Amino acid sequence: MRDPFDTCVPALTPAPAPWRAAARAEPASEAAHDALLHAPEAAGLHAIRQTGTASGGPDGPFTAIAWNIERGGDAAKLIDLMRTRDPAIVLLTEVDMGLARTDNRDITAEVGAALGMESVYAVEFLELGEGNERETTYAAGRQSTFGFHGNAVLSAYPIRKAFVIPLNDRGKWFVTAPDPLQRRVGGRNAIGAIVETPMGPLTLVSVHLESHTDAADRAAQMAIAYDGIAAAGGAHPIIIGGDLNTKNCSAATLEVAGFDAATDQEPLFADGAARGYDWKAQNTLERTTRPREWYKIIKPPRRLDWLLSRGLNASDPATMPAFGPDGHTISDHDGVVATFAFAPRLL
């Protein structure tokens, strides 16, 4: 198991390729996973990488984007599309760092530098392979330099503190990996940052819930996130964004029954509402799944990605289709966008 942590470093320690290769041969047990998780070679799983310089965000309403960028291999096109929204806050999930499948690039640093943002990045998984079948083929003959896959918070406002809340360290992707080529050490997490805005402190959280589970387990993971956020930065206004993997929220169901359908099907929303989070003013009901051109199996469209907030006024929700200028997809998720403003202070 991993405990919550808030250690920030300017650089993460890479996981050596020979160690990762040896780890692939370890027995598929929770005990073996726990030993690997706490090995010195896996130190990158227990620290937050903080880098970049904040250019300064607006002193009034600001735009936030939450986006699962599916590794980030099309970073230049992703950045261009984000720029069209002029965000002050970007919450990213599924972000690679030092993986051959994305040419061993540091995707968070690339996005942050291009948008003039400071960033914090935390590893969800230390990849023991190179990814799925397509990614493994692309990476053939090359080794990953870090092997990290995780989540990030990027901000045009200065980051004063960061924290990570592990959500699921039972070793699911090591013990019973849904895809044998994607055996991993680690687990889902939420990464948070407290930023200093001209309007006051603001807590930002990027969260990624498990994809291979059910609504009850998603609610349990989100409850861990809610509790951890309350402990680390709950005194300030809060924005949570990310891939909640709400697979019961099919586009067809939402079209008929609206937000009530999501509340009925995914208890994490009712739990959030009971804790003071709003999620209706900052979301549309459009799909956020976006099949790539090479997908062999096309699944029914769903809304998996959401923004939630507390202590802020939200408006202008939008779903940002994940297409590049050539009309080709650049992620298997659309981005979600909204405008936020601090509530007026009472004199």
N, C-alpha and C positions, 0 to 999 in steps of 0.2 A: 504494500500500500504506500501511496505518497500522501504526505500531510500538506496542507496549504503552506505556501512559502512566498517570501517577498524579497529575496536576494536578487539584486540587479547587478549585472556585469556588462562591460563593454564588448565582450566576445565570449561565445560559448566554446566549450571544449569538444572537439570532434570525437566521434566514436570510431576507433580504428577499424579499417576494413577487415583485417584478419580476425579481430574479436567478433565482429558481426557475422562473419562466415562461420566461426565456431559456434556462435549462439544459435544459428539455424539448426544445428545438430542436437541441441539440448532437448530433453524429453518434454512433451506437451503437458506440463503440469503447472499448477499455480505456484508450487514451491520453486520450481525452476525459474519461472517468470519473476518471482519476487527476488531471487538471488541475482538475476541479471539486472533487474530494475535498480538495485542498490550497489551494483558493481562500480568501481571507480571509472570504468570506461563509459558508463552511462551517466556521467555527471551532468551532461547537458540537459537531462530531463528534470533537473532540480534547480535550475537558475533561470532568470529572466534576462534576455539580451535587450539592452536599452541603447538606442543609437539615434543619430540625426539631430537636426535643429529645427525647432518650431518657428515658422515664419510669422506667426501671429494671426489669430482668427478674428472675425468680426466682433464688434462690441454690441451686437444686437442679435436678432434671429440668425441661426446658422443651419447649414445642411449637414446631415449625417447619412452615410451609406453603410449598409451591412451587406457583405457579399461573400459567398463561398466561391472562390476563384479556381477551384479544381486544379490544385498544384501551382498555378500561376505561370505556366509555360508561355502563355500569350501575354506576358506582362505589358509590353508596349501598347497593345491594343486595349488591354484592360485599363491602363492609365489614361489613354485618350478618351475612353468612354466615361471614366470617372470625372475627368476634367470638364466635361460638358455640364456637370451638376455643381461644380465649384464647391466641393465639400470642405468643411472645417474638421470633420471627424470621419474616419474610415475604420470600420470593424471588419476584419478579414478572417475567414476560416479556410482550412485546407491550403496552407501556405508552405511551400518547400524551402528548404535551406540546405544547399550542398547535396543535391540528389542528381545522379546522372540523367534521370528521365527529364529533368529541366535544366540540363547542361551545367549542373553544379553551381547554379546561380543562387544568390541571396535575394529572394523575391521581395521580402519585406523591405529591405534596404533600398532596392530599386524603386519601389513604389513611393517610399517615404522621401527619397531624394528628389524624385520627379515632382511630387506634390508640395514640397517644402514643409514636410511634417516630421516631427519627432515620433519615434515608434518604440513599442515594447513587444517582444516576441517570446512565446513560450512553446516548447516542444510538447506535442501530444504523443507522438510515436517516433521511436527510433526504428527506422525501416531496416529489416534484416535482408530484404531483397531490393529489387528496383521498382516494384509496383505490379500492376496487373499485366496481363499477357501483352497488350500493345506497348506498354511502357517498358517492359522487360526487353522486348524486341528492339525498341528504339535505343535502349541503353547498352545493348550488347557490345562487349569489348571494353567497356569503361567502368570505372568504380566510382561510387559516390564518395565525396570528400567528408561530408558530415552525416548524411543519412537522416536528416531531421524533417519532420512534417508537423505543423502546428498551427497556432492561431496568433493574431496580432491586433493591437490597437494602435492606430496612427492618429496624430492630433496636430493641428496647426497651433494649438495652445500648448504651453509648456507642461510637461508631465512632472508632477511632484512626487508621486509614489506609485508603485505598481504591485500587483499581487496575483497569485495564481491559486485557483480552487480546483483541485483534482476531482473529477466526477465519477470515474469508474476505473479502478485499478485492479480489477479481478483478472486481468490478463486475457480477456476474451480473444483479442487478435493474435495472441501467442498460443493459447491452449486449444481453441476451436476456431481458428481463423476462417471467416466466411470464404475467403479466397486463399488457397494454399500458397500462391505466389506473393501474398501480402502479409506474411508473418511479421509481427511487430512486437516491440517492447514498449509498454506505456499504456496510456488510457486517455479518455476524453477529458477535456478541461475547459475552464472559463478563465480568461486572463482579463484583469481589470487594471485601470489606471485612473488616478485622481489628477485632473488637470486644473490649471489655474486660468480662468477666463476673466475678462473685465467685469463680468456680472457676478463672479464668485466661483467657488470650487464646484467641480462637476465630476461625477464618477462615471466612467465608461467601461463597458464590459463586452467582450467578444466571447461567445459561447458556442460550442459544438456538441450536440447530444449524440448518443450512439445511434447508428443507422440500423443495426440488426437487433431490434428489440421491440417492445410493445409500449402502448400509451402509459401504462402504469409505471413502467421502469423509466420512461422519459420524465414523467412527473416527479419520480423519486430523485432522478439526477438534477432536475431543475430546482427541487426543494433544497438540495445541497448548495446549488449556486445561489439561490435567494438568501439562504442563511449565511453563506460565506461573504456575500456582498454586504449584507447588513453589518457583519462584524468588521469588515475592512474599510468600507466607504459609504455606509448607509445613511450617514448624517447629511449628505449632500444630495442635490438632484441627481438622478441616475438615468442613463440610457443603456439598455441591454440590446444587443443585436447579434444575429447569427443564424446558423443552420440548426433549427430545433428538431429536424427530421420528423415533423408531424405528419406521418404517412397516412393518418386517418383523414386528413384535410384534402380530399380530392377536389379538383377544380369543379367538377360536376356538382358535388354536394354543396360546396360553398356558394355556387351560383344560385342554387335553389333556396338554401336556408340561411345564407349569410354568416355573420359572426357567431350566431347562436349554434350553428353546426360545429364550428371549431371548438366552442366551449363545451358542447356535449361530448365531442369525440376525444378531446385532449384535455385532461384535468389539469395540466400545468397552467392553463390560462386562468381557470377559476382560482387556483392557488395564488397566482400572481395578483389577480384582482383583489383577493382578500388581504394581500400585503400592500396594497395601494398602487399597483402598477396598472397603467392604461395601455391598451394594445390595439384599440380600434381606430383612434384618430390618426395613427401613424402607419397604417397598413391598408393596402387595397386587398381585394379578394382574388386577385389574379394568380395564376400559376406562377411558380418560380422554378420548377424543373424545366430544363432545356436540353433535349436529346442532342448529342453530337452527331455529326454526319456519319461516323463510322459505327455507331451503336448497332449491335445485332438484334437486341431486344428493346422495343419501345414500350415503356410503361405508361399507364394513365397519368395525365398531368396532375400534379399536386402542388400545394403551397407548403414548402418546408422552411422558408426563411422569413424572419419576422423582426420587427423592432418593438420594444416595450420601453416605457419610461415612467418615472415617478417624479413629481415635483416640477414638471415642465409643461408648457403648452405645446402640443404637436399639431401640425397642419400640413397640407399639400403632400399627402402620401403618394408615392409612385412606385411602380415596378419597372425596373430598367432591363429591357431585353438584352441578353448577352450575345449581341452580334457585333462583329467588326465591320469596318467600312466596306469590305468585299462581300458582305452578306453571310459570311461563314460564322459559326458559333465560336466563342472564345472561352466559354465555361459551360458546364452542364447545369448551372444555376443562374437565374437572373438575379440582379441586385435589387435590394429594397432601399428606398430613399424617403426621407421626410425632413421637414423643417421644424426646428425646435426653438422655443424662446423661454427664457426664465420668467416665472410668474411675477407680476408686479409686486413690489414690496409695499406693505401697508405702513403708513406713517403713524 
